[in-house]
Each structure stands twice: as C-alpha cells, then as structure tokens.
Amino acid sequence: MRLRYTLHLVGILTFFLGLTMVFPLLFGLCYQDESVMPLLKSMAVTLGSGLVLYLVFRSTRGEIMGHREGMGVVAIGWTAAGFFGALPYYWGGVFTTFADAFFESISGFTTTGASVLMNIEIIPRGFLFWRSLTHWLGGMGIIVLSLAILPLLGVGGMQLYKAEVPGPVPDKLKPRIRDTAMVLWKVYLLFSAAETLLLMLGGMDLFEALCHTFGTMATGGFSTRNASIGSYHTPYIHTVVILFMLFAGINFSLHYQCLKGDLRVFWRNPEFRFFIGAVVIFVLAVSFNVYHTVYHTCSEAIRFGAFQVISIITTTGYATADFEKWPSLSQNILLFCMFLGASAGSTGGGMKCLRIMLLLKHSYKQLFCLIHPRAVTQVKLGGRPVSNEVLHSIWGYFMLYLGLFILCSFFLAATGVDVVTSFAAVAATIGNIGPGLGMVGPTDNYVHIPVLGKWLLILCMLLGRLEIYTVLVLFVPEFWRR
Amino acid sequence: MKIIIVGAGEVGFHIASRLSLENKDVVVIETNADALRRILENLDVQTIEGCGSNPAILEQAGIKEADILLAVTNSDEVNLVASLFANILSSATVKLARIRGEEYLMYQDALTQDPYRIDVMINPEVEAVKTVVRLLQVPGAVDVGEFADGRIKVIGVRLDADCSFTGTKLVDLKKKTGNKKILVAAISRNEKLIIPSGDDKILEGDLIYFVSEKKELKGALKIFGKRAEPFDRVLLVGGGNLGLRLAKALEGLSIHIKLIEKNPDRCRELAEHLDKVVVLQGDGSDQRLLQEENIQDMDVVATLTGDEETNILTSLLAKRMGAQKTVTRISKFSYFPLVSAIGLEHIVSPRLAAINTILQYVRRGKVLSAMALKGEEAEALEAVALETSDIVGKPLQQIPFPKGALVVAIIRGDEVIIPTGDSVIVPQDRIIIFATRQAISQVEKALMVKLEYF
C-alpha cells in the first residue's frame, strides 16, 4: 500500500470532518452551554491535522488509487474520524478516560448506538448534537458523502465506495460514482427532512427531532433521553420512528427508483420481500408472545413488539421497553435479528438479508444435488444467476463473522464479563445494534465493561460497520508491503 | 452527455477510459463478466452484463437518454443489431458501429440512410491503412495528422543528432531558422507530454509535434534534420486483411511493393487481387529470403501479421539487416511504451485507429477532426470558432485558456495564421488546438460555452 498517498487522502477526510463540527457548535452557541469551547478547540485541531496530513503527504506524481489504497483510506479514515470525533467529549469533561470518549465516538460513527454515558440528560446539548450527528454522517458513510461533495476524491472513487458501502455487490445507480453518491445522499436527506418534520408535528422541538432523526435514519440508536424513545409516551412518535427505521433498513437504491416513479420496484426486489417477510413474521411472533404475559391490550403488544423487532432487525437499537423482562422466545428472536440485520445498501448493519438469503438458497442447492447428483443448477436472485465467486465470498464473510463473534466474546469473557453479557455485547457491537442483554441490556449500558473490553468492542464496531474485510486487511502484513 | 458503449474489449475499454476521464456519463454493456470487472475496477463508469444487441438490455442502459451509442464488439453482427435496435428505441441517439466485414461495408450507403440510420460505420482496418498511408507520405515523421482538409498537417518527429537546432529555445527558433510559419505545439520527453512555452528548449531524443502548412512541409522537415524525398520501396510482411488493403492503397501511389505471406493459398488469392505488387511466399523472419529480396535497400518494412510478438521481432530483424524504417502492427496497448525504447519508429494498430476515429465523432460542438497524440496523453482538435464562444474577439493572450491547451493554427478562408499572443480569432475561423487529456473537457466548454442559448 502506498502509505503517503493514503494519508494524503485521509487528510482530506479529516479536514472535511472538522468542517462538520460547525453544526454542533451552532447548537452550543444557541443554547449557550459549556460545549462551545471544547467544540471550537476540537474543530481547530481536526481542521489543522487534516491540513497538515494533506500538505505533508502531497506528492507531485500522479498516483493511482488501487484496491489497497481504497481499503486503507476507508479503514484509517474511519479510525481517524473516531479519534477526532472523541476530542469534544474528552476536552468537554464528559468522560474521564479517553477510552470512554473514543468508544462513544466510534459507537456514533459506526451507527451502533452503544453508550457509556450514565446520565444523558445532563450533558450539554452541543455534545449531544455532535453525538447524534456522528450517527448521521456514519450512516450513509463519511466517504460516500465526501465523494458526493468533494471532487478531489473523484479518481478511484469506486475503490473507496466499494470499501465503505455495505453489501456483497455494490450497485452503481448512475454512470459516475460522484453522481451515485450524490443521489444516495439526496434520498437520505429527503427522508431525514421528512422524519424531522413529522417528529416536530408530534411535539418534539427542533433539537430533539433532529437528534432522533439522525438516530433513526442512520439506524444508530443514540437518544437525547435516558429512557430512549420510551420516554415519549405517544403512539404517534413510536409509529413515526417505526416507519422510518423500516425505511432506513431498506436498500436506498430502491428508494431512489421508487422516488423516480417506479412504485413496484420494491415488490420486484427479492431481498426486500425477504426482509419484509422476516419483519412481519417476527413482529407477529413477538407480539403474540408478549400479549398477556407482558402487555394486556392487543394494540400495545403489537406496538411494543413491532418497535423492538424493527429496531433490532434494522440494527437501530432504540428501545421503548425493557425486553429483558420479555419471555425467552421473544428474547431469542431479537438475538437472531441481531445477526440477520437489514438489507444490503441500507444504513443498517448485521450480516444483511441478502447474504443470508443467498446462503439459504445455496444450501438448498446442495441438498437438491444430493437428491439429483447429476443436476446442473445455478443459484439465482430475482431471475439472474449469482456467480460462484460471489457465493464463495459470502460464505467466507459468514464464517469470518461467526468466527470473530466467537473469538471476541471469548476475549470479552476473559476480561471478567459474564457469559450472557459477553455474547450479547459482541453480537450487539459487531452488528452495530447497541443494546444487548444482561449487563448491556436496554436499560443498562456499556460503562461497566472493563477498559480492555471497551477497546475490543471498539474494534468490533469498526469490523461490523466496514464489513470485516476492510478492517481485517490492516492486520495482514502483506497489506503493508510495497 | 451520456454515452453507451457496447463491448468491453480493447477498443471499448480505451474509449470508456478516455471518455470517463473527460467527465462524461458512460455505460458499458458486455457479456463477459471478467471484462466487465476489469472495467468496473479501473474506470468510473456504469456496467451492465448482457448482450448489447438485446433491446431490453439497451433499454436498461438508458438508450432513451443517451446521446451516442458506440457498438464496438468484435462481432459485426452484434454491432449492427445493437445499432438497429438503438435506432428503433431512440432515433435521436447518434449511432456508431465498428464493422469489419467487407460484405457488410458494401451496403454502407443503405445502412447509413433511412430506415436504418447508423450514423457512422467504422472499419478499423481502413482507418489503420489511412494512418499508414499518411505516415508514408511524410517521410521522417513518426506521427501525422491532417487538418483543414489536408491543408495543415500536424507532424510528430523524433529529434536526433542530425538536427542543428537541438538545445534551442522555442522563442529563438523562428529567428534562427528564418521560417515564420513553424510552431512547436507539443514535446514528448521521457514518455511525458509537455505543451511548451517559449522558454522550453528542444533536446535530442524529443518527440516534437509541429504544425505546418502542406506546402511548407519540406522546409520544415529539413529544419529538424529529416529528409524529404518520398518513399520508393516498401516491403510488407503479412498478407492478411490489413496487408492486402495497404498494398492496394500503396499500389495506387506508384510505390514498389513486395509482400511476403506464409500461406500459399492466401498468396494465390493476393496475387489475384493485386497487379503491380510482388507477392512472395515465405516466412517474414527468414533471413535468406529477406537478403534475397534486398532488404537493405528498402525504405520501409511493414510487419502486419496477426501476431504482434512476431511483428516486433521481424521489424527488429529487418532494421538490423539494413531497412531504413519499420512500421509494426501491434494490438496490445501495453506494448506501446516499449516501442521507442527498442528502436521501432512506427506502430500501426487498427484498434487505435478506430479509437481515434470514434473519438472524433464523440467530441462535442463543431469539432471537425481530432487526432490523438502518442501515448494518448493529448489531442489535437480542429473546430470552428462560434460567434457565441468565449474565444472570439479578443487577443489570445487575454483568453483564460485552461492550462495545457494551446491554439496552434487559425485558418481564415485561404489564409493560414500561426498565431502569436496578439492574434485575434474571429467567428467562422477554423482553429486547431492542442490540449492535454486533463484540459480537453475545458477546451470543449470554451469552444461552445453559450451554445445552449441557441
């Protein structure tokens, strides 16, 4: 990998990130709270560091962006974003250790929503806004946003795009990568604006509406209240959030085609059918399961059941109820949803429905071949054949995902965390969900995890958001060789 | 501007790469998944897997919004069908098809008119033959482009020790030579292209491009130490399609031609088609045969077989045995940087020729002709200055031309002006501009900025 060139590009990203800090600063100024000075200081440092990286590693030769540089920029860029994003919290005295600040920042950018804050409501609003904004930036992707806005990254953009956008096969909506990125961000912006408006109609003020919109559309899960969405007791707000979580869990290219006038595009898409099918079945099962045992009216059971299933399957992680008190079948379904995740090309995490669907099809094909040993078959998706190469890479991804899940939960247990918590915490961070079970359940948070465990979970969150390969290559010596 | 390219072979890939660098919206259709992956990984274009002759695929690629369709697969049939369906689906789209088969080209007139309306049919071999013939007409040149209906030539020559002006600054060149009508437009040094200013020097080993009127050409060539007598004896190795076409074209120019072909049956065929050409049966790399045929007296040896490695080696052998000049047919683009390093002067590539021709048609505005310079780093464009364009009515030095672009000639009626900073372009002038790849899209804009107001 050409490190100089990679760092040069990381410099551009860092500078850009510094610019976005102006928004929380505005809110800080507006509310006149203590977040102004730390934010100003962090912004200056971020902009400065970006500029220094950009200038120091500038090269006169025309460089070409290869696979390795693409992955390097994304992996290093995201780590840098987590680092600089942590500065406001650290300097603002929100956390006493840098590990906590870094955890909160990475959890924001990776749209995990796992928090180490004990009492959210006393934190200055400038910080809270930055916390939610990191969700929103990370949801559609910092690099996709930079591709849309900065012409500098135009060359080799495809390599960057591939390394950041979730899903086994990235689709290009427009001939040029810049236009594709722009389209995605426009759709994202449109949905965000709509949700903010609807939430404000439900009685939230602009600040809260924006923060919760960022948390929903990015499938993040940070709230401005201690009791998350649960602190709003109106069915209206619950319904709005449910709807937009669902939108955020669907492939954005489908939204784009739908907005262009092709309404049936959703139904034609096999992954959408799979995703919606899974959502409907799980919602019904959980609602049925919690009816009578927890909730006494049918509408409550459905509302709370649907909220929790959709929140977990889209990997958002908002909570309206303490699902740890639910029957074990419901908890089991929610745990499974953590692995399943949302659609490819959405802002959600997890393994993605598309992958699971293809794996199921492939497994069925194997079974079929046992019955008809001479059968010639081909796994198809929506009538189009899927190449073996794609299937292999998905199997590889599946194995790595499970392998890392098991390995990380062993390590976490080794730091002294109990069994249920260590499994749930790793599943919830690697899938970018947020709340897990046990010590990290919906009413608790990650503050009690030992420091070493927090660093491990930081790694899990990055692995999950960048779909493992991009982060993992950094640990392969071959990657660093010239 | 949206362009659909059918076929991701060598031609499709290079056109896509050029156009995507110029910020055009490019969609590539191809059946071979590996070729598509190569495109997706290297270029900023959209790809669709499928056959370009399939109307459903064309529709999926957005043929209705496309400005141009380029059908450049290896199969004439696919190209034809793709163009015909494109015409049905969207008659406003300009359609270019790469057609090699003689039998189809005989119907060129019918196919370019209603109801088929394939706007341009390009035969790579014909284009390649044209390039070689142009080269042979200007001895000493490495690269020749014609503009203004042949009145102006852009010539590329490699400077060697014979030239007495090496080391001269360009500003001094006019004074020293006394020739007012010579303008060095580009210098290619160490595989890098420079659009020079007056302070740049010309050095031994440079490949320089200059612009000259046809009648002044001899004098200009002499300045750079090149002989000006036309070629007389040519040996062609390889009697395939290209060899036959070239032999036929040269026959008409009263040049003595010998043609070596391996296959006895093909030799008989060649002999039937050619009158004055001496057809020899044998291997082009056979030293005895070359000696017998007096290779040392040959002005040019052209190796044109389908096997490029053989061509390169045969050309080197011919050079060693005393041939003055060689023309080598090479299809693999990755070999191009090698060519001057191993001492081969000219290359001919039907694919490159086809690409050049296609790019000419893709250019926006009133671009009349275009020529890609060595290594595709830059282009020479000929255009008509529109009344509404930003470049008219002001002295050249006041026009904010993009870096890497240079106006090298202005043609006003019968007059050819080699411009200086004070020259003014008036509407309807034809101008020739040199531009590096990065500057091309800006030049195109400058040429037609306000056209939208029409």
Interface residues (C-beta under 8 A of the other chain):
Chain A: H67 G154 V155 G157 M158 Q159 K172 K174 P175 R176 I177 R178 D179 S387
Chain B: K2 S20 N23 D25 V26 V27 A33 L40 E41 L43 D44 V45 Q46 T47
